[in-house]
C-alpha cells in the first residue's frame, strides 16, 4: 500500500504546475492556497466563506483587499467592529447587513473561546 501511495504522490508532484494552472493546489491540509478569493490565513477563509454566499468571487476578492487595508481581515478585527460600519465596508456583497451582523457575532464567539486554533483543537 505504501508503495502505491508513494507512486501516486510522485505522479502528482510531476504535474504540480499543470494542476495549479487550473486552480488545484496539492499542498498540506492546513494551507489556505486551495481556497478561492485569495485568502491567505484561516481567518480570511472563514470571513470569505460567509461573504461569498450569493456573491461572485471577484467581488469578494475586492472586499477582502478592502478589509486588509482597514485591518479587518482577522476575526479579532471583525469582533471589534461595529456591524453597521462593517456593512458599509463590505458594500457590494449581497445581503451585506445580515452578513455583517453574522460575521461580527461569529468572530466574537470564536475570539471568546481563544481563536480558530483553539476551536480546531476542541473538535
Secondary structure, 3 states (H helix, E strand, C coil): CHHHHHHHHHHHHHCHHHHHHCCCCCCCCCCCCCCHHHCCCHHHHHHHHHHCCCCCHHHHHHHHHHHHHCCCCCHHHHHCCCHHHHHHHCCCCCCHHHHHHHHHHHHHHHHHCCCHHHHHHHC
